[in-house]
Amino acid sequence: KTDIGLTILCYSYAVRELCLHYKRVVPTVIKIVYDAKTRQVRAQYGYERLKSLSDCETEIRCRMWFDEIRTNNL
């Protein structure tokens, strides 16, 4: 159980780092499906916002703004 959680966390981090390295948009949604029989991982990516910015706390909105500025090298 712990190994799968750690694998998923590492996978998510690796996807983020690869996107930043190649100057691509980082997915906002990653759906990871693990098939225990075949021991394979399948992933689907999405770029939509899960909730509106007005629903987010101020700190989260500031962090999102900072990440966007950093990503676009402004």
PDB file of N, H, CA, C and O in Angstrom:
ATOM      1  N   LYS A   1       0.832  -1.192   0.000  1.00  0.00           N
ATOM      2  CA  LYS A   1       0.000   0.000   0.000  1.00  0.00           C
ATOM      3  C   LYS A   1       0.877   1.256   0.000  1.00  0.00           C
ATOM      4  O   LYS A   1       0.624   2.185  -0.768  1.00  0.00           O
ATOM      5  N   THR A   2       1.883   1.291   0.836  1.00  0.00           N
ATOM      6  H   THR A   2       2.089   0.537   1.460  1.00  0.00           H
ATOM      7  CA  THR A   2       2.775   2.443   0.902  1.00  0.00           C
ATOM      8  C   THR A   2       3.608   2.572  -0.361  1.00  0.00           C
ATOM      9  O   THR A   2       3.850   3.683  -0.832  1.00  0.00           O
ATOM     10  N   ASP A   3       4.050   1.450  -0.914  1.00  0.00           N
ATOM     11  H   ASP A   3       3.854   0.547  -0.531  1.00  0.00           H
ATOM     12  CA  ASP A   3       4.858   1.484  -2.130  1.00  0.00           C
ATOM     13  C   ASP A   3       4.092   2.103  -3.296  1.00  0.00           C
ATOM     14  O   ASP A   3       4.661   2.864  -4.078  1.00  0.00           O
ATOM     15  N   ILE A   4       2.819   1.784  -3.412  1.00  0.00           N
ATOM     16  H   ILE A   4       2.357   1.165  -2.777  1.00  0.00           H
ATOM     17  CA  ILE A   4       2.010   2.340  -4.496  1.00  0.00           C
ATOM     18  C   ILE A   4       1.859   3.843  -4.311  1.00  0.00           C
ATOM     19  O   ILE A   4       1.970   4.604  -5.273  1.00  0.00           O
ATOM     20  N   GLY A   5       1.605   4.274  -3.080  1.00  0.00           N
ATOM     21  H   GLY A   5       1.515   3.657  -2.299  1.00  0.00           H
ATOM     22  CA  GLY A   5       1.477   5.710  -2.810  1.00  0.00           C
ATOM     23  C   GLY A   5       2.747   6.465  -3.134  1.00  0.00           C
ATOM     24  O   GLY A   5       2.702   7.552  -3.711  1.00  0.00           O
ATOM     25  N   LEU A   6       3.878   5.892  -2.762  1.00  0.00           N
ATOM     26  H   LEU A   6       3.914   5.010  -2.293  1.00  0.00           H
ATOM     27  CA  LEU A   6       5.164   6.525  -3.053  1.00  0.00           C
ATOM     28  C   LEU A   6       5.432   6.549  -4.554  1.00  0.00           C
ATOM     29  O   LEU A   6       5.958   7.533  -5.075  1.00  0.00           O
ATOM     30  N   THR A   7       5.078   5.485  -5.243  1.00  0.00           N
ATOM     31  H   THR A   7       4.651   4.686  -4.819  1.00  0.00           H
ATOM     32  CA  THR A   7       5.247   5.425  -6.696  1.00  0.00           C
ATOM     33  C   THR A   7       4.419   6.504  -7.377  1.00  0.00           C
ATOM     34  O   THR A   7       4.906   7.178  -8.284  1.00  0.00           O
ATOM     35  N   ILE A   8       3.189   6.673  -6.955  1.00  0.00           N
ATOM     36  H   ILE A   8       2.793   6.126  -6.218  1.00  0.00           H
ATOM     37  CA  ILE A   8       2.308   7.685  -7.543  1.00  0.00           C
ATOM     38  C   ILE A   8       2.859   9.080  -7.276  1.00  0.00           C
ATOM     39  O   ILE A   8       2.852   9.932  -8.165  1.00  0.00           O
ATOM     40  N   LEU A   9       3.332   9.316  -6.066  1.00  0.00           N
ATOM     41  H   LEU A   9       3.338   8.624  -5.344  1.00  0.00           H
ATOM     42  CA  LEU A   9       3.907  10.616  -5.730  1.00  0.00           C
ATOM     43  C   LEU A   9       5.135  10.903  -6.587  1.00  0.00           C
ATOM     44  O   LEU A   9       5.278  12.007  -7.114  1.00  0.00           O
ATOM     45  N   CYS A  10       6.009   9.933  -6.729  1.00  0.00           N
ATOM     46  H   CYS A  10       5.893   9.037  -6.301  1.00  0.00           H
ATOM     47  CA  CYS A  10       7.220  10.098  -7.550  1.00  0.00           C
ATOM     48  C   CYS A  10       6.862  10.326  -9.012  1.00  0.00           C
ATOM     49  O   CYS A  10       7.488  11.147  -9.682  1.00  0.00           O
ATOM     50  N   TYR A  11       5.870   9.615  -9.506  1.00  0.00           N
ATOM     51  H   TYR A  11       5.361   8.948  -8.961  1.00  0.00           H
ATOM     52  CA  TYR A  11       5.424   9.764 -10.886  1.00  0.00           C
ATOM     53  C   TYR A  11       4.917  11.187 -11.130  1.00  0.00           C
ATOM     54  O   TYR A  11       5.261  11.819 -12.129  1.00  0.00           O
ATOM     55  N   SER A  12       4.105  11.671 -10.215  1.00  0.00           N
ATOM     56  H   SER A  12       3.825  11.158  -9.404  1.00  0.00           H
ATOM     57  CA  SER A  12       3.554  13.031 -10.347  1.00  0.00           C
ATOM     58  C   SER A  12       4.662  14.070 -10.336  1.00  0.00           C
ATOM     59  O   SER A  12       4.644  15.011 -11.129  1.00  0.00           O
ATOM     60  N   TYR A  13       5.618  13.904  -9.446  1.00  0.00           N
ATOM     61  H   TYR A  13       5.632  13.139  -8.802  1.00  0.00           H
ATOM     62  CA  TYR A  13       6.749  14.829  -9.363  1.00  0.00           C
ATOM     63  C   TYR A  13       7.573  14.795 -10.649  1.00  0.00           C
ATOM     64  O   TYR A  13       7.993  15.840 -11.148  1.00  0.00           O
ATOM     65  N   ALA A  14       7.804  13.597 -11.184  1.00  0.00           N
ATOM     66  H   ALA A  14       7.463  12.748 -10.779  1.00  0.00           H
ATOM     67  CA  ALA A  14       8.590  13.452 -12.413  1.00  0.00           C
ATOM     68  C   ALA A  14       7.899  14.136 -13.590  1.00  0.00           C
ATOM     69  O   ALA A  14       8.559  14.783 -14.403  1.00  0.00           O
ATOM     70  N   VAL A  15       6.584  13.999 -13.686  1.00  0.00           N
ATOM     71  H   VAL A  15       6.048  13.473 -13.025  1.00  0.00           H
ATOM     72  CA  VAL A  15       5.834  14.651 -14.768  1.00  0.00           C
ATOM     73  C   VAL A  15       5.978  16.160 -14.658  1.00  0.00           C
ATOM     74  O   VAL A  15       6.208  16.837 -15.660  1.00  0.00           O
ATOM     75  N   ARG A  16       5.844  16.691 -13.450  1.00  0.00           N
ATOM     76  H   ARG A  16       5.657  16.141 -12.636  1.00  0.00           H
ATOM     77  CA  ARG A  16       5.984  18.136 -13.229  1.00  0.00           C
ATOM     78  C   ARG A  16       7.375  18.612 -13.628  1.00  0.00           C
ATOM     79  O   ARG A  16       7.509  19.607 -14.341  1.00  0.00           O
ATOM     80  N   GLU A  17       8.401  17.919 -13.179  1.00  0.00           N
ATOM     81  H   GLU A  17       8.293  17.112 -12.599  1.00  0.00           H
ATOM     82  CA  GLU A  17       9.777  18.317 -13.484  1.00  0.00           C
ATOM     83  C   GLU A  17      10.066  18.254 -14.990  1.00  0.00           C
ATOM     84  O   GLU A  17      10.741  19.131 -15.529  1.00  0.00           O
ATOM     85  N   LEU A  18       9.557  17.225 -15.662  1.00  0.00           N
ATOM     86  H   LEU A  18       9.009  16.513 -15.224  1.00  0.00           H
ATOM     87  CA  LEU A  18       9.745  17.128 -17.109  1.00  0.00           C
ATOM     88  C   LEU A  18       9.061  18.279 -17.838  1.00  0.00           C
ATOM     89  O   LEU A  18       9.621  18.846 -18.776  1.00  0.00           O
ATOM     90  N   CYS A  19       7.864  18.617 -17.411  1.00  0.00           N
ATOM     91  H   CYS A  19       7.409  18.156 -16.649  1.00  0.00           H
ATOM     92  CA  CYS A  19       7.143  19.731 -18.038  1.00  0.00           C
ATOM     93  C   CYS A  19       7.910  21.041 -17.855  1.00  0.00           C
ATOM     94  O   CYS A  19       8.038  21.827 -18.794  1.00  0.00           O
ATOM     95  N   LEU A  20       8.416  21.271 -16.647  1.00  0.00           N
ATOM     96  H   LEU A  20       8.312  20.632 -15.884  1.00  0.00           H
ATOM     97  CA  LEU A  20       9.173  22.490 -16.396  1.00  0.00           C
ATOM     98  C   LEU A  20      10.477  22.496 -17.195  1.00  0.00           C
ATOM     99  O   LEU A  20      10.863  23.532 -17.737  1.00  0.00           O
ATOM    100  N   HIS A  21      11.142  21.378 -17.271  1.00  0.00           N
ATOM    101  H   HIS A  21      10.828  20.537 -16.831  1.00  0.00           H
ATOM    102  CA  HIS A  21      12.413  21.279 -17.998  1.00  0.00           C
ATOM    103  C   HIS A  21      12.227  21.588 -19.489  1.00  0.00           C
ATOM    104  O   HIS A  21      13.038  22.297 -20.084  1.00  0.00           O
ATOM    105  N   TYR A  22      11.162  21.057 -20.084  1.00  0.00           N
ATOM    106  H   TYR A  22      10.503  20.481 -19.600  1.00  0.00           H
ATOM    107  CA  TYR A  22      10.912  21.258 -21.514  1.00  0.00           C
ATOM    108  C   TYR A  22       9.996  22.446 -21.800  1.00  0.00           C
ATOM    109  O   TYR A  22       9.505  22.614 -22.916  1.00  0.00           O
ATOM    110  N   LYS A  23       9.772  23.280 -20.754  1.00  0.00           N
ATOM    111  H   LYS A  23      10.171  23.144 -19.847  1.00  0.00           H
ATOM    112  CA  LYS A  23       8.967  24.499 -20.879  1.00  0.00           C
ATOM    113  C   LYS A  23       7.581  24.212 -21.457  1.00  0.00           C
ATOM    114  O   LYS A  23       7.116  24.881 -22.380  1.00  0.00           O
ATOM    115  N   ARG A  24       6.949  23.209 -20.889  1.00  0.00           N
ATOM    116  H   ARG A  24       7.327  22.666 -20.139  1.00  0.00           H
ATOM    117  CA  ARG A  24       5.584  22.839 -21.269  1.00  0.00           C
ATOM    118  C   ARG A  24       4.648  23.160 -20.113  1.00  0.00           C
ATOM    119  O   ARG A  24       5.088  23.323 -18.975  1.00  0.00           O
ATOM    120  N   VAL A  25       3.371  23.248 -20.407  1.00  0.00           N
ATOM    121  H   VAL A  25       3.014  23.116 -21.332  1.00  0.00           H
ATOM    122  CA  VAL A  25       2.379  23.508 -19.380  1.00  0.00           C
ATOM    123  C   VAL A  25       2.267  22.275 -18.480  1.00  0.00           C
ATOM    124  O   VAL A  25       2.155  21.148 -18.962  1.00  0.00           O
ATOM    125  N   VAL A  26       2.299  22.506 -17.182  1.00  0.00           N
ATOM    126  H   VAL A  26       2.390  23.421 -16.791  1.00  0.00           H
ATOM    127  CA  VAL A  26       2.174  21.408 -16.221  1.00  0.00           C
ATOM    128  C   VAL A  26       0.690  21.058 -16.085  1.00  0.00           C
ATOM    129  O   VAL A  26      -0.127  21.951 -15.861  1.00  0.00           O
ATOM    130  N   PRO A  27       0.329  19.792 -16.214  1.00  0.00           N
ATOM    131  CA  PRO A  27      -1.077  19.402 -16.070  1.00  0.00           C
ATOM    132  C   PRO A  27      -1.617  19.770 -14.693  1.00  0.00           C
ATOM    133  O   PRO A  27      -0.913  19.666 -13.688  1.00  0.00           O
ATOM    134  N   THR A  28      -2.856  20.195 -14.660  1.00  0.00           N
ATOM    135  H   THR A  28      -3.428  20.280 -15.476  1.00  0.00           H
ATOM    136  CA  THR A  28      -3.494  20.504 -13.380  1.00  0.00           C
ATOM    137  C   THR A  28      -4.169  19.275 -12.801  1.00  0.00           C
ATOM    138  O   THR A  28      -4.440  19.214 -11.601  1.00  0.00           O
ATOM    139  N   VAL A  29      -4.442  18.296 -13.652  1.00  0.00           N
ATOM    140  H   VAL A  29      -4.223  18.345 -14.627  1.00  0.00           H
ATOM    141  CA  VAL A  29      -5.103  17.063 -13.223  1.00  0.00           C
ATOM    142  C   VAL A  29      -4.334  15.880 -13.801  1.00  0.00           C
ATOM    143  O   VAL A  29      -4.084  15.825 -15.005  1.00  0.00           O
ATOM    144  N   ILE A  30      -3.965  14.951 -12.956  1.00  0.00           N
ATOM    145  H   ILE A  30      -4.168  14.995 -11.978  1.00  0.00           H
ATOM    146  CA  ILE A  30      -3.350  13.710 -13.420  1.00  0.00           C
ATOM    147  C   ILE A  30      -4.147  12.565 -12.808  1.00  0.00           C
ATOM    148  O   ILE A  30      -4.205  12.415 -11.588  1.00  0.00           O
ATOM    149  N   LYS A  31      -4.754  11.771 -13.663  1.00  0.00           N
ATOM    150  H   LYS A  31      -4.707  11.893 -14.655  1.00  0.00           H
ATOM    151  CA  LYS A  31      -5.508  10.601 -13.197  1.00  0.00           C
ATOM    152  C   LYS A  31      -4.630   9.384 -13.445  1.00  0.00           C
ATOM    153  O   LYS A  31      -4.307   9.060 -14.589  1.00  0.00           O
ATOM    154  N   ILE A  32      -4.248   8.715 -12.368  1.00  0.00           N
ATOM    155  H   ILE A  32      -4.510   8.977 -11.439  1.00  0.00           H
ATOM    156  CA  ILE A  32      -3.362   7.563 -12.460  1.00  0.00           C
ATOM    157  C   ILE A  32      -4.148   6.311 -12.082  1.00  0.00           C
ATOM    158  O   ILE A  32      -4.773   6.246 -11.024  1.00  0.00           O
ATOM    159  N   VAL A  33      -4.102   5.320 -12.968  1.00  0.00           N
ATOM    160  H   VAL A  33      -3.594   5.372 -13.828  1.00  0.00           H
ATOM    161  CA  VAL A  33      -4.802   4.060 -12.725  1.00  0.00           C
ATOM    162  C   VAL A  33      -3.765   2.945 -12.677  1.00  0.00           C
ATOM    163  O   VAL A  33      -2.980   2.774 -13.611  1.00  0.00           O
ATOM    164  N   TYR A  34      -3.767   2.191 -11.587  1.00  0.00           N
ATOM    165  H   TYR A  34      -4.404   2.330 -10.829  1.00  0.00           H
ATOM    166  CA  TYR A  34      -2.829   1.085 -11.424  1.00  0.00           C
ATOM    167  C   TYR A  34      -3.589  -0.226 -11.568  1.00  0.00           C
ATOM    168  O   TYR A  34      -4.562  -0.464 -10.852  1.00  0.00           O
ATOM    169  N   ASP A  35      -3.148  -1.076 -12.489  1.00  0.00           N
ATOM    170  H   ASP A  35      -2.358  -0.883 -13.070  1.00  0.00           H
ATOM    171  CA  ASP A  35      -3.745  -2.392 -12.694  1.00  0.00           C
ATOM    172  C   ASP A  35      -2.914  -3.402 -11.918  1.00  0.00           C
ATOM    173  O   ASP A  35      -1.784  -3.705 -12.300  1.00  0.00           O
ATOM    174  N   ALA A  36      -3.469  -3.922 -10.831  1.00  0.00           N
ATOM    175  H   ALA A  36      -4.387  -3.676 -10.521  1.00  0.00           H
ATOM    176  CA  ALA A  36      -2.729  -4.829  -9.954  1.00  0.00           C
ATOM    177  C   ALA A  36      -2.403  -6.155 -10.627  1.00  0.00           C
ATOM    178  O   ALA A  36      -1.380  -6.767 -10.320  1.00  0.00           O
ATOM    179  N   LYS A  37      -3.254  -6.606 -11.536  1.00  0.00           N
ATOM    180  H   LYS A  37      -4.085  -6.109 -11.785  1.00  0.00           H
ATOM    181  CA  LYS A  37      -2.996  -7.884 -12.215  1.00  0.00           C
ATOM    182  C   LYS A  37      -1.774  -7.807 -13.128  1.00  0.00           C
ATOM    183  O   LYS A  37      -0.921  -8.695 -13.117  1.00  0.00           O
ATOM    184  N   THR A  38      -1.700  -6.748 -13.910  1.00  0.00           N
ATOM    185  H   THR A  38      -2.392  -6.026 -13.919  1.00  0.00           H
ATOM    186  CA  THR A  38      -0.586  -6.612 -14.857  1.00  0.00           C
ATOM    187  C   THR A  38       0.556  -5.775 -14.284  1.00  0.00           C
ATOM    188  O   THR A  38       1.635  -5.698 -14.870  1.00  0.00           O
ATOM    189  N   ARG A  39       0.307  -5.149 -13.133  1.00  0.00           N
ATOM    190  H   ARG A  39      -0.570  -5.211 -12.656  1.00  0.00           H
ATOM    191  CA  ARG A  39       1.277  -4.281 -12.467  1.00  0.00           C
ATOM    192  C   ARG A  39       1.721  -3.141 -13.379  1.00  0.00           C
ATOM    193  O   ARG A  39       2.899  -2.790 -13.428  1.00  0.00           O
ATOM    194  N   GLN A  40       0.754  -2.569 -14.101  1.00  0.00           N
ATOM    195  H   GLN A  40      -0.204  -2.854 -14.061  1.00  0.00           H
ATOM    196  CA  GLN A  40       1.034  -1.453 -14.995  1.00  0.00           C
ATOM    197  C   GLN A  40       0.295  -0.215 -14.525  1.00  0.00           C
ATOM    198  O   GLN A  40      -0.771  -0.293 -13.915  1.00  0.00           O
ATOM    199  N   VAL A  41       0.887   0.920 -14.824  1.00  0.00           N
ATOM    200  H   VAL A  41       1.754   0.983 -15.320  1.00  0.00           H
ATOM    201  CA  VAL A  41       0.293   2.211 -14.491  1.00  0.00           C
ATOM    202  C   VAL A  41      -0.119   2.892 -15.785  1.00  0.00           C
ATOM    203  O   VAL A  41       0.632   2.913 -16.759  1.00  0.00           O
ATOM    204  N   ARG A  42      -1.324   3.448 -15.779  1.00  0.00           N
ATOM    205  H   ARG A  42      -1.935   3.432 -14.987  1.00  0.00           H
ATOM    206  CA  ARG A  42      -1.841   4.198 -16.932  1.00  0.00           C
ATOM    207  C   ARG A  42      -2.217   5.587 -16.417  1.00  0.00           C
ATOM    208  O   ARG A  42      -2.790   5.715 -15.335  1.00  0.00           O
ATOM    209  N   ALA A  43      -1.904   6.602 -17.173  1.00  0.00           N
ATOM    210  H   ALA A  43      -1.439   6.498 -18.052  1.00  0.00           H
ATOM    211  CA  ALA A  43      -2.191   7.965 -16.724  1.00  0.00           C
ATOM    212  C   ALA A  43      -2.909   8.760 -17.801  1.00  0.00           C
ATOM    213  O   ALA A  43      -2.690   8.565 -18.996  1.00  0.00           O
ATOM    214  N   GLN A  44      -3.769   9.656 -17.349  1.00  0.00           N
ATOM    215  H   GLN A  44      -3.947   9.814 -16.378  1.00  0.00           H
ATOM    216  CA  GLN A  44      -4.459  10.598 -18.224  1.00  0.00           C
ATOM    217  C   GLN A  44      -4.218  11.988 -17.645  1.00  0.00           C
ATOM    218  O   GLN A  44      -4.220  12.171 -16.428  1.00  0.00           O
ATOM    219  N   TYR A  45      -4.013  12.954 -18.519  1.00  0.00           N
ATOM    220  H   TYR A  45      -4.011  12.805 -19.508  1.00  0.00           H
ATOM    221  CA  TYR A  45      -3.713  14.308 -18.087  1.00  0.00           C
ATOM    222  C   TYR A  45      -4.830  15.260 -18.477  1.00  0.00           C
ATOM    223  O   TYR A  45      -5.558  15.025 -19.442  1.00  0.00           O
ATOM    224  N   GLY A  46      -4.955  16.335 -17.715  1.00  0.00           N
ATOM    225  H   GLY A  46      -4.364  16.525 -16.931  1.00  0.00           H
ATOM    226  CA  GLY A  46      -5.917  17.377 -18.034  1.00  0.00           C
ATOM    227  C   GLY A  46      -5.365  18.726 -17.622  1.00  0.00           C
ATOM    228  O   GLY A  46      -4.455  18.806 -16.797  1.00  0.00           O
ATOM    229  N   TYR A  47      -5.911  19.784 -18.194  1.00  0.00           N
ATOM    230  H   TYR A  47      -6.650  19.719 -18.864  1.00  0.00           H
ATOM    231  CA  TYR A  47      -5.405  21.124 -17.926  1.00  0.00           C
ATOM    232  C   TYR A  47      -6.493  22.073 -17.420  1.00  0.00           C
ATOM    233  O   TYR A  47      -6.257  23.277 -17.322  1.00  0.00           O
ATOM    234  N   GLU A  48      -7.650  21.563 -17.106  1.00  0.00           N
ATOM    235  H   GLU A  48      -7.841  20.585 -17.185  1.00  0.00           H
ATOM    236  CA  GLU A  48      -8.730  22.418 -16.646  1.00  0.00           C
ATOM    237  C   GLU A  48      -8.586  22.706 -15.151  1.00  0.00           C
ATOM    238  O   GLU A  48      -7.966  21.948 -14.405  1.00  0.00           O
ATOM    239  N   ARG A  49      -9.165  23.796 -14.754  1.00  0.00           N
ATOM    240  H   ARG A  49      -9.669  24.412 -15.360  1.00  0.00           H
ATOM    241  CA  ARG A  49      -9.156  24.139 -13.326  1.00  0.00           C
ATOM    242  C   ARG A  49     -10.240  23.319 -12.638  1.00  0.00           C
ATOM    243  O   ARG A  49     -11.326  23.121 -13.183  1.00  0.00           O
ATOM    244  N   LEU A  50      -9.934  22.851 -11.451  1.00  0.00           N
ATOM    245  H   LEU A  50      -9.051  23.012 -11.009  1.00  0.00           H
ATOM    246  CA  LEU A  50     -10.906  22.058 -10.720  1.00  0.00           C
ATOM    247  C   LEU A  50     -11.943  22.917 -10.023  1.00  0.00           C
ATOM    248  O   LEU A  50     -13.087  22.497  -9.844  1.00  0.00           O
ATOM    249  N   LYS A  51     -11.547  24.121  -9.627  1.00  0.00           N
ATOM    250  H   LYS A  51     -10.618  24.463  -9.771  1.00  0.00           H
ATOM    251  CA  LYS A  51     -12.510  25.055  -9.052  1.00  0.00           C
ATOM    252  C   LYS A  51     -12.083  26.465  -9.415  1.00  0.00           C
ATOM    253  O   LYS A  51     -10.928  26.705  -9.768  1.00  0.00           O
ATOM    254  N   SER A  52     -13.008  27.381  -9.327  1.00  0.00           N
ATOM    255  H   SER A  52     -13.946  27.187  -9.040  1.00  0.00           H
ATOM    256  CA  SER A  52     -12.697  28.743  -9.737  1.00  0.00           C
ATOM    257  C   SER A  52     -11.714  29.375  -8.758  1.00  0.00           C
ATOM    258  O   SER A  52     -11.617  28.965  -7.601  1.00  0.00           O
ATOM    259  N   LEU A  53     -10.998  30.367  -9.235  1.00  0.00           N
ATOM    260  H   LEU A  53     -11.076  30.700 -10.175  1.00  0.00           H
ATOM    261  CA  LEU A  53     -10.028  31.043  -8.378  1.00  0.00           C
ATOM    262  C   LEU A  53     -10.681  31.736  -7.195  1.00  0.00           C
ATOM    263  O   LEU A  53     -10.069  31.849  -6.133  1.00  0.00           O
ATOM    264  N   SER A  54     -11.918  32.204  -7.361  1.00  0.00           N
ATOM    265  H   SER A  54     -12.415  32.112  -8.224  1.00  0.00           H
ATOM    266  CA  SER A  54     -12.589  32.898  -6.262  1.00  0.00           C
ATOM    267  C   SER A  54     -12.883  31.946  -5.103  1.00  0.00           C
ATOM    268  O   SER A  54     -13.081  32.394  -3.973  1.00  0.00           O
ATOM    269  N   ASP A  55     -12.913  30.631  -5.372  1.00  0.00           N
ATOM    270  H   ASP A  55     -12.752  30.267  -6.290  1.00  0.00           H
ATOM    271  CA  ASP A  55     -13.141  29.657  -4.318  1.00  0.00           C
ATOM    272  C   ASP A  55     -11.857  29.318  -3.557  1.00  0.00           C
ATOM    273  O   ASP A  55     -11.907  28.693  -2.497  1.00  0.00           O
ATOM    274  N   CYS A  56     -10.712  29.730  -4.096  1.00  0.00           N
ATOM    275  H   CYS A  56     -10.671  30.238  -4.956  1.00  0.00           H
ATOM    276  CA  CYS A  56      -9.423  29.420  -3.477  1.00  0.00           C
ATOM    277  C   CYS A  56      -9.073  30.465  -2.423  1.00  0.00           C
ATOM    278  O   CYS A  56      -9.509  31.614  -2.494  1.00  0.00           O
ATOM    279  N   GLU A  57      -8.291  30.049  -1.461  1.00  0.00           N
ATOM    280  H   GLU A  57      -7.937  29.115  -1.403  1.00  0.00           H
ATOM    281  CA  GLU A  57      -7.803  30.975  -0.457  1.00  0.00           C
ATOM    282  C   GLU A  57      -6.797  31.924  -1.098  1.00  0.00           C
ATOM    283  O   GLU A  57      -6.199  31.609  -2.127  1.00  0.00           O
ATOM    284  N   THR A  58      -6.621  33.073  -0.487  1.00  0.00           N
ATOM    285  H   THR A  58      -7.107  33.329   0.349  1.00  0.00           H
ATOM    286  CA  THR A  58      -5.725  34.093  -1.018  1.00  0.00           C
ATOM    287  C   THR A  58      -4.319  33.558  -1.213  1.00  0.00           C
ATOM    288  O   THR A  58      -3.686  33.849  -2.228  1.00  0.00           O
ATOM    289  N   GLU A  59      -3.820  32.787  -0.267  1.00  0.00           N
ATOM    290  H   GLU A  59      -4.333  32.551   0.557  1.00  0.00           H
ATOM    291  CA  GLU A  59      -2.459  32.252  -0.374  1.00  0.00           C
ATOM    292  C   GLU A  59      -2.314  31.349  -1.600  1.00  0.00           C
ATOM    293  O   GLU A  59      -1.292  31.383  -2.286  1.00  0.00           O
ATOM    294  N   ILE A  60      -3.332  30.549  -1.867  1.00  0.00           N
ATOM    295  H   ILE A  60      -4.162  30.520  -1.310  1.00  0.00           H
ATOM    296  CA  ILE A  60      -3.291  29.644  -3.018  1.00  0.00           C
ATOM    297  C   ILE A  60      -3.322  30.447  -4.311  1.00  0.00           C
ATOM    298  O   ILE A  60      -2.593  30.132  -5.251  1.00  0.00           O
ATOM    299  N   ARG A  61      -4.157  31.479  -4.369  1.00  0.00           N
ATOM    300  H   ARG A  61      -4.750  31.734  -3.605  1.00  0.00           H
ATOM    301  CA  ARG A  61      -4.220  32.315  -5.576  1.00  0.00           C
ATOM    302  C   ARG A  61      -2.888  33.001  -5.827  1.00  0.00           C
ATOM    303  O   ARG A  61      -2.440  33.091  -6.970  1.00  0.00           O
ATOM    304  N   CYS A  62      -2.252  33.485  -4.766  1.00  0.00           N
ATOM    305  H   CYS A  62      -2.616  33.412  -3.837  1.00  0.00           H
ATOM    306  CA  CYS A  62      -0.941  34.131  -4.917  1.00  0.00           C
ATOM    307  C   CYS A  62       0.095  33.133  -5.419  1.00  0.00           C
ATOM    308  O   CYS A  62       0.911  33.458  -6.281  1.00  0.00           O
ATOM    309  N   ARG A  63       0.061  31.926  -4.882  1.00  0.00           N
ATOM    310  H   ARG A  63      -0.602  31.662  -4.182  1.00  0.00           H
ATOM    311  CA  ARG A  63       1.017  30.898  -5.308  1.00  0.00           C
ATOM    312  C   ARG A  63       0.793  30.535  -6.777  1.00  0.00           C
ATOM    313  O   ARG A  63       1.755  30.346  -7.522  1.00  0.00           O
ATOM    314  N   MET A  64      -0.471  30.438  -7.196  1.00  0.00           N
ATOM    315  H   MET A  64      -1.252  30.592  -6.591  1.00  0.00           H
ATOM    316  CA  MET A  64      -0.780  30.124  -8.587  1.00  0.00           C
ATOM    317  C   MET A  64      -0.290  31.242  -9.506  1.00  0.00           C
ATOM    318  O   MET A  64       0.250  30.982 -10.582  1.00  0.00           O
ATOM    319  N   TRP A  65      -0.484  32.492  -9.067  1.00  0.00           N
ATOM    320  H   TRP A  65      -0.922  32.703  -8.193  1.00  0.00           H
ATOM    321  CA  TRP A  65      -0.030  33.629  -9.857  1.00  0.00           C
ATOM    322  C   TRP A  65       1.493  33.595  -9.974  1.00  0.00           C
ATOM    323  O   TRP A  65       2.040  33.785 -11.060  1.00  0.00           O
ATOM    324  N   PHE A  66       2.177  33.353  -8.853  1.00  0.00           N
ATOM    325  H   PHE A  66       1.733  33.198  -7.970  1.00  0.00           H
ATOM    326  CA  PHE A  66       3.640  33.283  -8.857  1.00  0.00           C
ATOM    327  C   PHE A  66       4.127  32.183  -9.788  1.00  0.00           C
ATOM    328  O   PHE A  66       5.059  32.401 -10.561  1.00  0.00           O
ATOM    329  N   ASP A  67       3.515  31.009  -9.730  1.00  0.00           N
ATOM    330  H   ASP A  67       2.758  30.832  -9.102  1.00  0.00           H
ATOM    331  CA  ASP A  67       3.896  29.898 -10.606  1.00  0.00           C
ATOM    332  C   ASP A  67       3.699  30.255 -12.079  1.00  0.00           C
ATOM    333  O   ASP A  67       4.517  29.896 -12.926  1.00  0.00           O
ATOM    334  N   GLU A  68       2.611  30.961 -12.375  1.00  0.00           N
ATOM    335  H   GLU A  68       1.946  31.252 -11.687  1.00  0.00           H
ATOM    336  CA  GLU A  68       2.333  31.349 -13.762  1.00  0.00           C
ATOM    337  C   GLU A  68       3.376  32.346 -14.261  1.00  0.00           C
ATOM    338  O   GLU A  68       3.839  32.244 -15.397  1.00  0.00           O
ATOM    339  N   ILE A  69       3.745  33.309 -13.418  1.00  0.00           N
ATOM    340  H   ILE A  69       3.369  33.392 -12.495  1.00  0.00           H
ATOM    341  CA  ILE A  69       4.764  34.292 -13.784  1.00  0.00           C
ATOM    342  C   ILE A  69       6.093  33.587 -14.006  1.00  0.00           C
ATOM    343  O   ILE A  69       6.784  33.859 -14.988  1.00  0.00           O
ATOM    344  N   ARG A  70       6.455  32.688 -13.105  1.00  0.00           N
ATOM    345  H   ARG A  70       5.894  32.467 -12.308  1.00  0.00           H
ATOM    346  CA  ARG A  70       7.715  31.970 -13.220  1.00  0.00           C
ATOM    347  C   ARG A  70       7.741  31.105 -14.476  1.00  0.00           C
ATOM    348  O   ARG A  70       8.753  31.052 -15.175  1.00  0.00           O
ATOM    349  N   THR A  71       6.635  30.430 -14.762  1.00  0.00           N
ATOM    350  H   THR A  71       5.813  30.473 -14.195  1.00  0.00           H
ATOM    351  CA  THR A  71       6.545  29.556 -15.932  1.00  0.00           C
ATOM    352  C   THR A  71       6.709  30.357 -17.229  1.00  0.00           C
ATOM    353  O   THR A  71       7.351  29.895 -18.173  1.00  0.00           O
ATOM    354  N   ASN A  72       6.134  31.537 -17.268  1.00  0.00           N
ATOM    355  H   ASN A  72       5.613  31.912 -16.501  1.00  0.00           H
ATOM    356  CA  ASN A  72       6.194  32.361 -18.478  1.00  0.00           C
ATOM    357  C   ASN A  72       7.409  33.289 -18.510  1.00  0.00           C
ATOM    358  O   ASN A  72       7.553  34.094 -19.430  1.00  0.00           O
ATOM    359  N   ASN A  73       8.281  33.177 -17.506  1.00  0.00           N
ATOM    360  H   ASN A  73       8.164  32.524 -16.758  1.00  0.00           H
ATOM    361  CA  ASN A  73       9.511  33.984 -17.426  1.00  0.00           C
ATOM    362  C   ASN A  73       9.221  35.471 -17.543  1.00  0.00           C
ATOM    363  O   ASN A  73       9.921  36.188 -18.258  1.00  0.00           O
ATOM    364  N   LEU A  74       8.192  35.941 -16.844  1.00  0.00           N
ATOM    365  H   LEU A  74       7.624  35.359 -16.262  1.00  0.00           H
ATOM    366  CA  LEU A  74       7.852  37.385 -16.896  1.00  0.00           C
ATOM    367  C   LEU A  74       8.569  38.140 -15.809  1.00  0.00           C
ATOM    368  O   LEU A  74       8.410  39.356 -15.695  1.00  0.00           O
TER     369      LEU A  74
END
